[in-house]
């Protein structure tokens, strides 16, 4: 069996590894470190939790042990998709370089530019950054990448999902052609393969067997939930989540709850806090200081429930996580493996529970195809009866439902004949006075206009209307149209003397 002492690492780096308690490298470390030490490009394909961070950290430190950094010109560059992963990589460099006099800088969003500029001005051996913040410094003229000897791209598939590929291509173009490139990705999408073919030179391909099955120490389960009403679905999912937590009892010492959307992360965190659970959210829209405090509190055991988006699913190493709850079924099957990989680490037991609603069954099937086995179905703890807090939360619904039928269609129909009857009586009283005036004088004074009689179809259509109009009733009674349309009313045709005599 290969040991770290067999990998030709720098003695000071090897001593730091031994101080950290590691003796045997993981498969990807054993395969990737030797070619990296030879200065060759490496294309590593492995899932999270396989130890790939050390597979590029250790050879980089060994190669950078000699030499000196210049101001604003870092000697090496590590690109990470998220702030949390970048911070974790920085911690690894800190651990393994404690016997070396190497400097590092962390360039991530949410931190003052001035503090980062001070570090860059002094010169750094290792620069760890997210793509956006790195380009911000470059465009401000505070950073030059022409001195980069080693470049690492970590979690390239996550960068593809987050839309960072154009930034990665631009950063590649700013670095020297002679650089050494270490490129890591969990999957090889066509876009990722295009980049590796363009920017890597005859890379050594290191592929660890796909982590299609989760660790045997993780107990998995899924609860199938069909909501009573569609508008109650989100509420009933939160009720079920609390019931699952309560059923685990003291076994659930801490847990990560994963949601697909950032807005759901906030809602679930507020709901759990409302019912007395110690919970806090973490996602990309929060301030970096708040994200750091939340993650540090969870690692220290001060926070019991971390409600997270997939930003926390990749690469974060929190050793003792007892449970993972998937509030939503992940859209990509690989993300399920990344999520549940946060528990059951380093030989510990873990448990991963998931809530699946009918529209997520297709995604659930894709996950089971990836795992090549079905996820056990478990009973819904709310089937026998809702929890007290669930009843409290669902209480406002009946009030809204009872308020709808206050105005019925029957009451409207009963009110309609009353105004119709009044109008009909008024019309009947008016018809005897109007009838002798229009027909006689119109024929004597003027020629009979065209279309003097209304069309039968129009008369039928008017008579069928529920409300009816005054003109329609006059048409039915007198047979003549007396409006101001295409027909000439009789009183207009009277001379002034005739009108006076009348």
Buried (B, 14 or more C-beta within 10 A) or exposed (E): EBEBEEBEBBEBBBBBBEEEEBEEBBBBBBBBBBBBBEEBBBBBBBBBBBBBBBBBBBBBBBBBBEEEBEEBBBBBBBBBBBBBBBBBBBBBBEBBBBBBEBBBBBBBBEBEEEEBBEBBEEBBBBBBBBBEBBBBBBEEEBBBBEBBBBBBBBBBBBBBBBEBBEBBEEBBEBBEEEBBBBBBBBBBBEEBEEBBEEBBEEBBBBEBEBBBEBBEBBBBBBBBBEBEEEEBBBBBBBBBBBBBBBEBEEEBEBBBBBBBEBEBBBBBBEBBBEBEBEBBBBBBEBEBEEBBBBBEBBBEEEBBBBBBBBBBBBBBBBEEBBBBBBBBBBEBBBBBBBBBBBBBBEEBEBBBBBBBBEEBEEBBEBBBEBBEEEBEEBEBBBEEEBBEBBEEBBEEBEEEEEEEEEEEEEEEEEEEEEEEEEBEEEBEEBBEEBBEBBEEBBEEBEEEEEEBEBEEEEBEEBEEEEEBEEBBBBBBBBEBBBEEEEBBBBBEBBEEEEEEEE
